[in-house]
Amino acid sequence: MSTQQWPGRIYYPMRRGVTVTARYLRVNHKTFAIRDLARVGRLRGRRPWTWQLWAYHQGMPTLLLVSRNETEFNQVCRALLRAIEAHRDETQY
């Protein structure tokens, strides 16, 4: 595995098609580089009991994840925020 493919630290291991690492968020078969995400936010979906994770991906508002499981959704959100903060800290030096 090359250095570019290595995920680095894993903040949320693969569960139900979602992984958060130091380098990327993967949801099913879509991969989003952590460096390309900004303004991450959560919304309650229009349908009952759905949660949505949104962010600007390469400057465009993008729906990253929809979930009905609030606990897992919050775990993914926290993991993603930790990965973004770690990336920000890493790039400041």
ABEGO torsion letter per residue (X at the ends): XBAAABAEBBABBBBGGBBBBAABBBBEABBBBAAABBGBBBBBBABBGBBBBBBBBGGBBBBABBBABAAAAAAAAAAAAAAAAAAAAAAAX
